[in-house]
């Protein structure tokens, strides 16, 4: 179990992850002191108060003088209705995604066939792998394919409809092609993870993700901490269909417990 000393300072935690930590502390103790939370998390009292205002607006707690109390049976879960633009997502959590990419690259053995899904975390991984001479890549991620084309390993790009500005290849043709291949490892980007599974913004991208999942010996989800307790329109799969989650900060206890129960290995970069 996580203890409060493991909480990262504000410079490392995005607002969503910080709020999930606050909910974990609140659930554990029943009451949250603004002053104590600020001290333990290394942020200002004003920052904690802003977080509590946001959480109260979502109906997961009630603010009191100097802190907050939990609403029984409620847990923070954020629904992301709109997909941020690709360049904006690439800049967000860039340092975390770089750490995740390095750790994910270390999972790949020699002479493997690797499927790379779409998204900014997967693009960061492609940059880590561009120098590998012993791999075969299968992808519907056009930016990743262009990055990898500068390296010595062959790159196979699925055909189909191009979805911009994500620059992903989608559609029936792409999905069926993905099902015609077997890969050693598939790296999947996600927009959110809750106890009920992994989520993505795009229905079409999710179809290709599921095809990669079906045909991979090992499925690895790349998930930075801002995705914890977030879900979106498309449910990709349940937790047990992913073998490994690579992230930069350990998830809240309830989510870590759910991943453990589902048999998912957690790699913290």
N, C-alpha and C positions, 0 to 999 in steps of 0.2 A: 504493500500500500504506500502511496505517496505520503510524505509528511510535509508540513508547511515550509520547512527549511529548503525543500527542493524547488520552491517557487522562484521563477526567474525574474530579474529586474525588468522595469518597463522598457528598457532599451532592447530587450530580446522578445518581449511578449506583445503581439498585436492586441488591439482592444478586444476582439472576439475571444482570443485565448485567455486573456486576463479575466474577462467576465466569467468564462467557464470555471476558472480557478476560484473566483469569488463564490460562485454557486456551490462548488465542491466544499469549500470551507463552511458555507452557510448550512448546507445539508448535514454536514458532520456535527456541527455544534448547535444548530437551531437558532443562533443569534450571531450576527456579524457586527463587530465594532469597526467603525471607520478608521479610528486612530490605529488600532491593532493591525487591520488589513493593510493600511498604508505602510506601516513599519515593516511588516513581514514581506511585502511585495516590493519594497524599495521605491514607492511612488508617492506622490503628494496626496494629502487628504482630499483635495479638490478633484483629483483624478478618480479616486474611489467614489466620491459622491456622484460624479457624472456617470460612472458605470452603474451605480445603484439606481439612478434615475432611469437609465435605459432599461435595466432589468425590471424595474417596477412597471414601466410602460408595457413591457411584454407579459406582465401578469404572473411573474414567477417569484416575486417577493413583495413584502410591504416594508417601506422605510419607516424607521422610528427615530427618536431623538438620539443622535450619535451612532446610528447603525441601521440594521435591517433584520427582519425575521422572515423565515421561510414560509411559503404557502404550502401546506402539506400536499404531497402527491404531485407537485409540479416540478419540472426540471427544464432548464434552459434548452430550447431547441429553436434554431433560427431557420426560417424558410427564405432562400434566396430566389426571388422571382425573376430577376433580370441578370443576364450574363454580362459581366464587365467586358469591355473591349480587350483584345488580346494584348496590346502594348501596355495597357494599364495593369493587367494581371501580371505581365512579365516583370514590371518594376516592383510590384507589391511582393513583399517577403523574398526579395531577390537573394539576400544572404542566406536565408533558410533553405531556399531551393538549391543553392549551390552546395551547401552541406549535404543535403539529401541526395543530390546527384553523385557526389563523391562516394557516399556510403552505398548507394545502389549499384554503382559501377563495380564496387568490390565484390558484389554477389555473383558476378558473371565469370564462369570458368572458361578454360580454353576451348576453342573450336565450337562455340555454341551458336545456335540460330536464335535470334532475339527479335521479338515483336515490340515495336514502340508505338504506343497509342498517341493521341493528340494532347496538347496542353503545354503550358509553360514549364512545368517541372520536368516533363519528358524531354522538352527541347534542351533544358539544362543538362540532362543526362546524355543526350546526343553529343553535346560539346565535350563531355568527359570521355566519350568512347571513340571520337573521330580518329584517334591515332592507333586503335587496335587493328592489327592486320589479320586476325584469326577468326573473325566473326562473320556471320551473315545476318543482314538486317531486313526485316519485313515491316513496313509502316504505311499508315495512311496520313502521316504527319508531314506535309510538304516542307515546312521550314526545317524539320529534323532531317528529312531526306537530302535537302540541299546542303545542310551542314555536314552530313556524313559522306556526301559525294566527294568531298575533298580528301578523304582518307583512303586507305588501301583495301578496306573490306567492301564486298559487294552490297548494294542496296536495292531492294525490290519494293517498288511503290505500287500500292493497290490502285486499280483504276475505278473511276466512277465520277460522281458529281463533286465539284470543288465547292466547299462551303467557306466563303469569306466573311469577315476578315480572319477567321480562325485558320484558314488555309488547310482544312482537313478534307480528306476524300471520303465521301459518304455514299449511301444508296445501296440498292439491292446488289449491284455488281460488286461493289467493294466488300460487302458483308459475305457474299457467297465465295469470293476469292479467298478471304481470310479463313473460311472454313475448309478450304482445300489444302491448307498447309498445317504441318505440325511444327511447333517451336519449343525450344528448351525453356525459354523464359519470356513472359509477357509483362511489360511494364505499363501500368494503367494510371492515367491521371484521373483524379476525382475532384468534384467541387465541394463535396461534403461527406461526412461519415457520422452516423448516429447508431444507436444500438440495433436499429432495424435494417442496417445495410449501408452500402455505398451509393452515392448519388452524383448526377451530372446535370448540367443545364440543358444539354441538347439530346432530344430523342434519337436523332439520326446518328450522332457520334456514339451514343450508348449501344446502338445495335452492333456497331463494329467492335466496341469494347467486349461485348458478350461473346462475339465470335472468337476473338483472341483468347478470352478466358476458357472457352470450350476446347481450344486446341493447344493449350500450353501445359507443359509438365509442371511449371511453377508460375504462379501469378503474383506479381509484386505491385502493390498500390503505393504510389508516391503521394504523400499527404502531409502538407505543412500544417502547423498547429492552428492556423486561422480557419481550417476546415472542420475542426472538431465541433460536434453538435450542430452542424449545418446540414441542411438537405435542400434539394432543388427539385425540379419538375420530374426528372427521369431517374428512377431507381435502377442502378446498374445491376446489382446482385446483392445477395445476403452476405454477411460477414464471412461465413464459412467457405465461400467460394474463392476467397483470396488467401494465399498462403503466408504472405509477408506484407507488413506495412512499414514503410520507411518514413520517418518523420524527424523533426529536429528537437522537439520537446515532448516528453512523455505526456500522453493524454490524461484527462481527468480520470479519477478512480473508477467511476461507473462505466466509462467507455473502455478503459484498460481491462476491466473485469469482463466486459462483454466480448472483447477481442480474444482474451485468454480462453474463455469458455468455448468460443467458436474454433479454437485451435489455431489462431492466427499468431505468427511470430512477430514481435514488435522490435524493430531496429531503430534506436534513437541515435541520430548522427551527432 
